[in-house]
Amino acid sequence: MQTAQRPRVLIIGGGFGGLETAKALAKAPVDITLVDKTNHHLFQPLLYQVATAGLAAPAIAAPTRSLFRHQANLTTLLAEVTNIDAAGKQVHLSDGSTLVFDHLVVAAGATHSYFGHDDWATHAPGLKTLEDAFEIRRRLLFAFESAEKEPDPEKRQDWLTLCVIGAGPTGVEMAGAFAEIARQTLVGEFRRINPHDARILLIEGGPRVLQAMPETLSAKALSQLQNLGVEVRLNAIVTAIDAQGLKVRGPAPAGVLGSVDYTIASKCVVWAAGVAASPLGANLAKNTGCQIDRAGRVVVSPDLSVPGYPHINVIGDLAAAFSHRPGKQPTAVPGVSPGAKQMGHLAAANVLKRIAGKATHAFRYADYGNLATIGHNSAVVDLSTPLGPLRFSNRLAWWFWLLAHVYFLIGFRNRLVVLMDWAMAYASFSRNARVVAGTLEKPEHVGES
Amino acid sequence: MQTAQRPRVLIIGGGFGGLETAKALAKAPVDITLVDKTNHHLFQPLLYQVATAGLAAPAIAAPTRSLFRHQANLTTLLAEVTNIDAAGKQVHLSDGSTLVFDHLVVAAGATHSYFGHDDWATHAPGLKTLEDAFEIRRRLLFAFESAEKEPDPEKRQDWLTLCVIGAGPTGVEMAGAFAEIARQTLVGEFRRINPHDARILLIEGGPRVLQAMPETLSAKALSQLQNLGVEVRLNAIVTAIDAQGLKVRGPAPAGVLGSVDYTIASKCVVWAAGVAASPLGANLAKNTGCQIDRAGRVVVSPDLSVPGYPHINVIGDLAAAFSHRPGKQPTAVPGVSPGAKQMGHLAAANVLKRIAGKATHAFRYADYGNLATIGHNSAVVDLSTPLGPLRFSNRLAWWFWLLAHVYFLIGFRNRLVVLMDWAMAYASFSRNARVVAGTLEKPEHVGES
């Protein structure tokens, strides 16, 4: 068989980085195996919409296998990699079998980090997978259901206090969606409570929301959140989370110096504060001696390979990568999907360079800007153009955000479904996926912990 | 408060029966509480489409609360009823609280029955809830994924042997969908297996498929199934199910008298063979002394009330009800959604009769016929018309089935999404919901058992 002699390229992870690597190798004379522990590629920028009942899961997830149906040089496998034997050029899978490779691209992504407080996971789920999204949807919708049943006014308010920890793009989007659900979607549907009484708190340790954005846009986003009725607490550090709510250390009231500790009683808390790289980062560090940073990301060479292991590349959220431009200081690459895609593209090109015995290229990140949505008609956009930055907010920004996200959604059908769902939601403030498979007593999902 | 003096009507269950009761009382001077243990009304006739990855869950499920947003005399509660105190006119909920009523309509439906073999549930999930559908979807899709990874040809074939037990409408629809997935949807997506090699077996204890249908249509359905590549085993009794597959007692080969025992190695088995009424049937029997039949259904009075308890009505799949026509023998009402809806309508009317001190009406079932689909362009329809039965099959029947189901789907948005999903699936044989939230190692759902 001719194919048996072709170089074997193994890609771990079917996110933005892994997918781009695989696509870029579509016509190359290599045999690719793409391994992922789920059966789908997830369009993570819209995952918060699944969590907040705006979209059904299949609208933002496509079967990986189906995406590569026509790419004959690629085999998709549903499997979990537990160990990378860098010297032996093989990986071990959780079912005990192994896969050999000539070139490896590790694109295993990231998960949430509780900064050493893993027990918080039970009380404050994060948002990385579809399972996470279903769990948050369940907690959010069942909080209102439980409030409707609760005769004690104080306990009722605990159900109606919704907390989001972390004001990055995901936290801001979730807090905005929570506010719209309470203020618009659910209005008129309850007989004993008024969903409008729900408090939505967005708790951020830093001095502003959306810290990756310019200060002017952070300020815009803050006022848009406040217009939606979100209480934003800045410089507020969460010090404990349990089934009753949070403990927070935040600024003292105006006129008083220092900080104060206080508690927030809440039955629905969502974690959007920290990310940690996949455990495969630590595994690579153990097996290759490479460095990992505080978030567990692999410090890669300029060409995205693991130092001393040119046949192993690390990309996407698992890589602590730098952008290299001639005559300029290297700059850190942010953990966003365009970064992962661009790294995937370069990793594929460099694999082919190595096979051809040529020199590899250093990674250069093209930054097209940054955008985040807050709610109906509210968003902030910070574009990098050749003529300088272009910044705008409010309605135009929202439409820009919407079209950009729908454009980048993978697969024709998904785009259409998302557009249609949103067209109707836009007109009516309704949310079309307010469905929880489990019951109050028998949650549908196994917990994260 | 004036409303406090109005009669309190409690409805248990938000299926077809409960929903119809509630809607029929929309303008009545009563206070209605509708209790359901899930947050959604489920359009069960299309649940097999969620299980076979054709539709996303929200396309066939609508939040119950949302459906009654504008019905001011109705309060929706997410809760599970554990006991009906018939004499005390109250029900107990699983959270320890109680709800009082003046009139009760019990529409708690049915679940699957394993005929005393509850241990089979782990190996052969049934299809009644969204959780069930997700579990079947997971097993079905992961069977092909596991086959792709399996090097041993014999074990690979065990993954590719898909069994459906019971050839009623649900079993026939599922077997047909399984066959289309193997023969059409997945073609070209695997590199090591050929999905076409999958065997789909439909195992039925009786002498024909779709026994509620006329024999001619059963024969049509059988040949449509066989055209799709489904192996149908009639008069075949399942005697055991475990993780390796089934034991079956079926007819001996042609020319040999008697029956033979054989095993079918299979890693994906679905149960569509038996239904049992909700445990609230047995609870009512204990508390009121009423009769229940073998399936646990309450034997109701002609007006659908519990004998001796005129303020308690039982409808839908939980009722062993008869249709009463002047001058004719009472006939049993089949467990289908039109029956449940018609009972709901009468129960509402009879509640108002009782409040007004008038005589109640006996139930009369209007039978409009029966339909089932087998696959792409294949269905059988048996309509009751004033001019006599109208029976047809194949392509026209399929379109009739499709339009009837979409028409009866609740809510504008759902209809449109379903139509659109099907339009695309029809053209391409693709399935748009091939997404499983869990991984192989960490299933997303808690098992049924």
Chai-1 contact restraints between the chains, C-beta under 6 A:
chainA,res_idxA,chainB,res_idxB,connection_type,confidence,min_distance_angstrom,max_distance_angstrom,comment,restraint_id
A,K37,B,T439,contact,1.0,0.0,6.0,A-B,restraint_1
A,T38,B,T439,contact,1.0,0.0,6.0,A-B,restraint_2
A,N39,B,V436,contact,1.0,0.0,6.0,A-B,restraint_3
A,H40,B,V435,contact,1.0,0.0,6.0,A-B,restraint_4
A,A56,B,A56,contact,1.0,0.0,6.0,A-B,restraint_5
A,A56,B,P58,contact,1.0,0.0,6.0,A-B,restraint_6
A,A57,B,V435,contact,1.0,0.0,6.0,A-B,restraint_7
A,P58,B,A56,contact,1.0,0.0,6.0,A-B,restraint_8
A,P58,B,N432,contact,1.0,0.0,6.0,A-B,restraint_9
A,P58,B,A433,contact,1.0,0.0,6.0,A-B,restraint_10
A,P58,B,V435,contact,1.0,0.0,6.0,A-B,restraint_11
A,A61,B,V435,contact,1.0,0.0,6.0,A-B,restraint_12
A,P63,B,R434,contact,1.0,0.0,6.0,A-B,restraint_13
A,R65,B,E189,contact,1.0,0.0,6.0,A-B,restraint_14
A,R69,B,G188,contact,1.0,0.0,6.0,A-B,restraint_15
A,R69,B,E189,contact,1.0,0.0,6.0,A-B,restraint_16
A,T75,B,R191,contact,1.0,0.0,6.0,A-B,restraint_17
A,L77,B,K149,contact,1.0,0.0,6.0,A-B,restraint_18
A,L78,B,E145,contact,1.0,0.0,6.0,A-B,restraint_19
A,L78,B,L440,contact,1.0,0.0,6.0,A-B,restraint_20
A,S94,B,E441,contact,1.0,0.0,6.0,A-B,restraint_21
A,L130,B,A437,contact,1.0,0.0,6.0,A-B,restraint_22
A,E131,B,A437,contact,1.0,0.0,6.0,A-B,restraint_23
A,E131,B,E444,contact,1.0,0.0,6.0,A-B,restraint_24
A,E145,B,L78,contact,1.0,0.0,6.0,A-B,restraint_25
A,K149,B,L77,contact,1.0,0.0,6.0,A-B,restraint_26
A,G188,B,R69,contact,1.0,0.0,6.0,A-B,restraint_27
A,E189,B,R65,contact,1.0,0.0,6.0,A-B,restraint_28
A,E189,B,R69,contact,1.0,0.0,6.0,A-B,restraint_29
A,R191,B,T75,contact,1.0,0.0,6.0,A-B,restraint_30
A,R413,B,M424,contact,1.0,0.0,6.0,A-B,restraint_31
A,R413,B,N432,contact,1.0,0.0,6.0,A-B,restraint_32
A,M424,B,R413,contact,1.0,0.0,6.0,A-B,restraint_33
A,N432,B,P58,contact,1.0,0.0,6.0,A-B,restraint_34
A,N432,B,R413,contact,1.0,0.0,6.0,A-B,restraint_35
A,A433,B,P58,contact,1.0,0.0,6.0,A-B,restraint_36
A,R434,B,P63,contact,1.0,0.0,6.0,A-B,restraint_37
A,V435,B,H40,contact,1.0,0.0,6.0,A-B,restraint_38
A,V435,B,A57,contact,1.0,0.0,6.0,A-B,restraint_39
A,V435,B,P58,contact,1.0,0.0,6.0,A-B,restraint_40
A,V435,B,A61,contact,1.0,0.0,6.0,A-B,restraint_41
A,V436,B,N39,contact,1.0,0.0,6.0,A-B,restraint_42
A,A437,B,L130,contact,1.0,0.0,6.0,A-B,restraint_43
A,A437,B,E131,contact,1.0,0.0,6.0,A-B,restraint_44
A,T439,B,K37,contact,1.0,0.0,6.0,A-B,restraint_45
A,T439,B,T38,contact,1.0,0.0,6.0,A-B,restraint_46
A,L440,B,L78,contact,1.0,0.0,6.0,A-B,restraint_47
A,E441,B,E80,contact,1.0,0.0,6.0,A-B,restraint_48
A,E441,B,S94,contact,1.0,0.0,6.0,A-B,restraint_49
A,E444,B,E131,contact,1.0,0.0,6.0,A-B,restraint_50
A,E444,B,H445,contact,1.0,0.0,6.0,A-B,restraint_51
